[in-house]
Amino acid sequence: MRPDWTAGIAAPSTYPAYNLSADGTAVPVGRAILLDDGRVEMRLFPDLKSVSFDGARVVFLETDVKALWSLVPRASKDDIALVGERLVSVLRDRFVAMIGQPAFTEDYRKPLQRIVEDAYIQMWRDPKMQLIKRTVRDMFDQNDGERLAAALLPIALPKLRSAVFEMMLPSWQSMHDLVVDGKMDTRPLEQAAAQIMVDPEVQRLMVRHLFDIAEDDRAWRVGALMADAFLDAMTADPRLQPLVDKMLRDPRFARELRMLETELSAMSMEVFSRIVERSNGRPDTLAVRVIRYILLNRRRLVALVVPDGSPAALELTRYEPLVEIRS
């Protein structure tokens, strides 16, 4: 059956199809066709005589970074995680050294801060964020959001009631500010909100609820979509590229940047080989195809045939595009 999120794609549409071997190598098997009756038709290459899809399902992925990561075998991901730990340490040391210099504070901090703040504002205007908001609300409702609210109410209500009562207490200054300037002293309400957030029982309930939400299959995709929207907004800012170029050419940062370049070069080659190569030591054809589309900034679809309910199927479906679940 066609995935729900392909509903807006015109049919018939055809995409390359692959079968995943035990070591994670993608083997081309034919084309997957989205039909207008809600089905996916598999057309195999003529030379494939003994390919069976009984008990299998078709997973469609967009050719983006998420798809590339989903294809990396578990052992390679563990190796990459170790490299990532070293990378984080290197980046932290180098960037802390750079932003601690007076040159960064004088020439780069404020412009960079404005770019980040504007990107955050622009991110919420992205159409994808509307889907994210509805999905988060649905995840909250499905994970006993009303029960959480009922548990928090006895803790929050007394504090809020006291704050509102304090705000309503008459005083000459408060009456003057309200009548003359239209201002109301909201400090009691702000203090009550702060007290609620630091309450140990509130924190315990919120953490438990966040863990329940994190078990939802859509949680990872929501986070990835938000990161995509933020990075899209930030990289679209015309101020970013000139600022980065200026910083990279700044002789005051030359020493730190040379050290960073040397360390990153070795790590990037190690990570790239883990992403692309499989156990046979050869580049995976599908991984190379996805990288090509990423570099060309072209979004395409690929189909993967995996046993239904298998670990591979469960892992890959985490990276399918987010779709709103309608009752």
Helices and strands as residue ranges (DSSP letters): G 4-6, E 13-20, E 26-34, E 40-44, E 56-62, H 65-70, H 74-99, H 102-107, H 109-123, H 127-142, H 145-168, H 172-176, I 177-181, H 187-198, H 200-214, H 218-235, H 240-249, G 251-253, H 254-276, H 285-295, E 301-307, H 311-317
